[in-house]
Amino acid sequence: MSEAHEVKNPWEQKDQQMEQIKNRMNKIQHKIAIISGKGGVGKSLVTVNLAMGLADNGRVAILDADLTGPCVPKMLGLKGTKMRAGPTGIAPVVGPKGVEVVSMDFLLPNDEAPVIWRGPLKMGAIRQFLGEVAWGEQEFLLVDLPPGTGDESLSILQLLPEMDGVIIVTIPSEVSQAVVKKAITFARKMNVPVFGIVENMSGMICPHCGETINVFSEGGGAKVSEEMNVELLGSIPMDPKVSVDSDAGVPFILNNPDSPASKAFREIIEKIVKKVK
């Protein structure tokens, strides 16, 4: 038989990849996507801190599916680390509390290297992350998706039809309210349960007097929750230490366990655990 006739059918290869994804994902009990309608609302911050809290309930992994703007490794102090291939697949990078992380950032040569890809390449990378990474037995997989409802989000929800649910992150501003409705509608069209809304940057608590200052208006998350019939999981107040800890690669919830923001995170985590169990 000539070499040309030995080339595998691309459809056969795709079927094998899908079977591999199914086998890998079957070992993970609960899969949750964190999405937002727009950028700059703290979606990755929410993902990282939820992972730290959920790690008290079992093994946790994060898939940083924001291929063009990955920032989960920076927030976990894993910047500069590389993923390595092993006999069972690509090994995730292990972060604080044993949380395993997969990110495009681990594959880039430096901080300045952009990912300039069209849709098919992005979808191929997502399939590889799901099917070729040695995820192992996990209690939770959190998927940090990029803003909007584009290629990465669509690929994840199509490839993981057994997704437990999505968490939608917003801030109190009116602009965010409009786009978060699109994210909710997107999840519903994909037949994925919406666990609820997390309102980030929900006022800033003055360190001197304790009064709450509403920097981005107020009540946006509650308003969308009521209008779209979606639970408001919680509101996270602003804290200057969030930015400091994120830049230092230290999860805020671990470094400031008694802060109002950390308490809000833990209340949200309790609700998530109840929803999946």
C-alpha positions as CSV (number, residue, x, y, z in Angstrom):
1,M,0.0,0.0,0.0
2,S,1.4,3.4,-0.9
3,E,2.1,6.0,1.7
4,A,-0.7,8.2,0.4
5,H,-3.3,5.5,1.2
6,E,-2.1,5.2,4.8
7,V,-3.0,8.8,5.7
8,K,-5.8,8.7,8.2
9,N,-9.2,10.1,7.4
10,P,-9.6,13.5,9.1
11,W,-13.1,12.6,10.2
12,E,-11.8,9.5,11.8
13,Q,-9.1,11.5,13.6
14,K,-11.8,13.9,14.9
15,D,-13.9,11.1,16.1
16,Q,-10.9,9.7,18.0
17,Q,-10.2,13.1,19.5
18,M,-13.8,13.4,20.7
19,E,-13.6,10.0,22.3
20,Q,-10.4,11.0,24.0
21,I,-12.1,14.2,25.3
22,K,-15.0,12.1,26.6
23,N,-12.7,9.7,28.4
24,R,-10.7,12.5,30.1
25,M,-13.8,14.5,31.1
26,N,-15.6,11.4,32.5
27,K,-13.0,11.5,35.4
28,I,-14.1,15.0,36.4
29,Q,-17.2,15.1,38.6
30,H,-18.3,18.7,38.2
31,K,-17.6,21.1,35.3
32,I,-18.4,24.8,35.7
33,A,-17.7,27.6,33.2
34,I,-17.1,31.2,34.4
35,I,-18.2,33.7,31.7
36,S,-18.9,37.4,31.3
37,G,-20.6,39.6,28.7
38,K,-17.7,42.0,28.7
39,G,-14.1,42.3,29.7
40,G,-12.7,44.0,32.8
41,V,-15.2,42.7,35.3
42,G,-12.8,40.4,37.2
43,K,-13.8,37.1,35.7
44,S,-10.4,35.5,36.1
45,L,-10.1,36.9,39.7
46,V,-13.4,35.2,40.5
47,T,-12.3,32.0,38.9
48,V,-9.0,31.9,40.9
49,N,-10.6,32.6,44.2
50,L,-13.5,30.2,43.7
51,A,-10.9,27.5,42.9
52,M,-9.1,28.2,46.1
53,G,-12.2,27.8,48.2
54,L,-13.5,24.8,46.3
55,A,-10.2,23.1,46.9
56,D,-11.4,22.5,50.5
57,N,-14.0,20.2,49.0
58,G,-11.8,18.1,46.8
59,R,-9.3,18.3,43.9
60,V,-9.8,21.3,41.6
61,A,-8.4,22.2,38.2
62,I,-8.6,25.4,36.1
63,L,-8.7,25.5,32.3
64,D,-7.7,29.1,31.4
65,A,-9.6,29.1,28.0
66,D,-8.9,32.8,27.4
67,L,-6.4,31.9,24.7
68,T,-5.5,35.5,23.6
69,G,-5.5,37.1,27.1
70,P,-4.6,34.4,29.6
71,C,-4.0,35.8,33.1
72,V,-4.8,33.0,35.5
73,P,-1.1,31.9,35.8
74,K,-0.1,35.4,36.9
75,M,-2.8,35.5,39.6
76,L,-1.6,32.2,41.0
77,G,2.1,33.0,41.0
78,L,2.8,30.5,38.1
79,K,4.1,33.0,35.5
80,G,7.1,31.6,33.6
81,T,6.2,27.9,34.3
82,K,5.8,25.5,31.4
83,M,3.6,22.5,30.9
84,R,5.4,19.3,30.0
85,A,4.3,16.1,28.2
86,G,4.4,12.8,30.0
87,P,3.4,9.2,29.2
88,T,-0.3,9.8,30.0
89,G,-0.5,13.2,28.3
90,I,0.3,16.9,29.0
91,A,0.8,17.5,32.7
92,P,-1.0,20.5,34.2
93,V,1.0,23.0,36.3
94,V,0.3,22.7,40.0
95,G,-0.6,25.9,41.9
96,P,-1.6,26.9,45.4
97,K,-3.6,24.3,47.4
98,G,-2.8,21.7,44.7
99,V,-5.0,23.4,42.1
100,E,-4.0,22.2,38.6
101,V,-3.9,24.7,35.9
102,V,-3.8,24.6,32.1
103,S,-3.2,27.8,30.1
104,M,-2.0,29.0,26.8
105,D,0.3,31.3,28.8
106,F,2.4,28.2,29.7
107,L,3.1,27.6,26.0
108,L,4.1,31.2,25.0
109,P,7.8,32.0,24.7
110,N,7.5,35.4,26.5
111,D,5.0,38.0,27.8
112,E,5.1,39.9,24.6
113,A,4.2,37.0,22.3
114,P,0.6,37.4,21.0
115,V,-1.8,34.6,20.0
116,I,-3.0,35.7,16.5
117,W,-5.4,32.9,15.6
118,R,-8.6,32.7,13.8
119,G,-11.5,30.5,14.9
120,P,-10.5,27.1,13.7
121,L,-7.1,27.3,15.4
122,K,-8.7,28.4,18.7
123,M,-11.2,25.5,18.5
124,G,-8.4,23.1,17.8
125,A,-6.5,24.3,20.8
126,I,-9.5,23.9,23.1
127,R,-10.0,20.3,21.9
128,Q,-6.3,19.6,22.6
129,F,-6.5,21.0,26.1
130,L,-9.6,18.9,26.9
131,G,-8.4,15.7,25.2
132,E,-4.6,15.6,25.6
133,V,-4.1,17.0,29.1
134,A,-3.8,14.4,31.8
135,W,-6.5,15.9,34.0
136,G,-6.9,12.8,36.1
137,E,-9.5,12.5,38.9
138,Q,-10.9,15.9,39.8
139,E,-13.9,17.0,41.9
140,F,-14.2,20.4,40.0
141,L,-13.0,21.8,36.7
142,L,-13.4,25.5,36.4
143,V,-13.2,26.9,32.9
144,D,-12.3,30.6,32.7
145,L,-13.7,31.8,29.4
146,P,-12.9,35.0,27.5
147,P,-15.4,37.9,27.4
148,G,-18.4,37.5,25.1
149,T,-19.9,34.6,23.3
150,G,-17.3,33.8,20.7
151,D,-15.2,30.8,19.5
152,E,-13.8,29.7,22.8
153,S,-17.1,29.9,24.7
154,L,-19.0,28.1,22.0
155,S,-16.4,25.4,21.7
156,I,-16.4,24.6,25.4
157,L,-20.1,24.4,25.7
158,Q,-20.4,22.3,22.6
159,L,-17.6,19.9,23.6
160,L,-18.8,19.6,27.2
161,P,-22.6,19.0,26.9
162,E,-22.5,17.6,30.5
163,M,-21.5,21.0,31.9
164,D,-23.0,21.4,35.4
165,G,-23.6,25.1,34.9
166,V,-22.2,28.5,34.2
167,I,-21.5,31.4,36.6
168,I,-21.8,34.9,35.0
169,V,-19.6,37.7,36.4
170,T,-20.7,41.3,36.1
171,I,-20.2,44.7,37.8
172,P,-22.9,47.1,38.9
173,S,-22.7,49.5,35.9
174,E,-25.6,49.7,33.4
175,V,-23.3,48.9,30.5
176,S,-22.5,45.5,32.2
177,Q,-26.2,44.8,32.8
178,A,-26.9,45.0,29.1
179,V,-24.2,42.6,28.0
180,V,-24.7,40.1,30.9
181,K,-28.2,39.5,29.6
182,K,-26.6,38.4,26.3
183,A,-24.4,35.9,28.2
184,I,-27.4,34.5,30.1
185,T,-29.3,34.1,26.8
186,F,-26.3,32.5,25.2
187,A,-26.0,29.9,28.0
188,R,-29.7,29.1,27.8
189,K,-29.6,28.7,24.0
190,M,-26.7,26.2,24.6
191,N,-29.0,24.3,27.1
192,V,-26.5,24.9,29.9
193,P,-27.9,25.7,33.4
194,V,-27.1,29.2,34.7
195,F,-26.0,28.8,38.4
196,G,-26.3,32.5,38.9
197,I,-24.6,35.9,38.8
198,V,-21.6,37.1,40.7
199,E,-21.5,40.9,41.0
200,N,-17.9,42.0,41.4
201,M,-16.7,45.4,42.4
202,S,-19.9,45.9,44.3
203,G,-19.0,49.1,46.1
204,M,-15.8,49.9,48.0
205,I,-15.7,49.8,51.8
206,C,-13.9,52.8,53.2
207,P,-11.0,51.6,55.4
208,H,-11.5,54.6,57.7
209,C,-15.2,54.8,58.4
210,G,-16.5,51.5,57.1
211,E,-19.0,53.2,54.8
212,T,-19.7,51.6,51.4
213,I,-18.8,53.9,48.4
214,N,-20.7,52.8,45.2
215,V,-18.0,53.4,42.6
216,F,-19.9,51.8,39.7
217,S,-23.5,52.6,40.7
218,E,-25.3,49.9,42.7
219,G,-27.9,47.1,42.4
220,G,-27.0,46.1,38.9
221,G,-26.5,42.4,39.6
222,A,-29.8,42.3,41.6
223,K,-31.6,44.0,38.8
224,V,-30.4,41.6,36.1
225,S,-31.1,38.7,38.5
226,E,-34.7,39.7,38.8
227,E,-35.3,40.6,35.2
228,M,-33.7,37.4,33.8
229,N,-34.9,35.1,36.7
230,V,-31.4,34.1,37.6
231,E,-30.1,33.8,41.2
232,L,-27.7,36.5,42.5
233,L,-25.0,34.2,44.0
234,G,-23.3,37.1,45.8
235,S,-21.8,40.6,45.6
236,I,-18.0,41.1,46.1
237,P,-17.0,44.5,47.4
238,M,-13.9,46.2,46.1
239,D,-10.7,46.0,48.1
240,P,-7.4,47.6,47.1
241,K,-5.5,44.5,48.3
242,V,-7.2,42.5,45.4
243,S,-5.0,44.2,42.8
244,V,-1.9,44.0,45.0
245,D,-2.3,40.3,45.7
246,S,-3.1,39.5,42.0
247,D,0.0,41.3,40.8
248,A,2.0,39.4,43.4
249,G,0.5,36.0,42.4
250,V,-1.2,35.4,45.7
251,P,-4.9,34.4,45.7
252,F,-6.8,37.1,47.7
253,I,-9.0,34.7,49.6
254,L,-5.9,33.0,51.1
255,N,-4.1,36.1,51.9
256,N,-7.0,38.0,53.4
257,P,-9.4,35.4,54.9
258,D,-11.2,37.8,57.2
259,S,-11.9,40.6,54.6
260,P,-15.6,41.3,53.5
261,A,-14.6,40.2,50.0
262,S,-13.3,36.9,51.1
263,K,-16.4,36.3,53.2
264,A,-18.5,37.0,50.1
265,F,-16.4,34.5,48.1
266,R,-16.9,31.8,50.7
267,E,-20.7,32.4,50.7
268,I,-20.7,32.0,46.9
269,I,-18.7,28.8,47.2
270,E,-21.1,27.3,49.7
271,K,-24.0,27.9,47.2
272,I,-22.0,26.4,44.3
273,V,-21.3,23.2,46.4
274,K,-24.9,22.9,47.3
275,K,-25.9,23.3,43.6
276,V,-23.7,20.5,42.3
277,K,-24.2,18.1,45.3
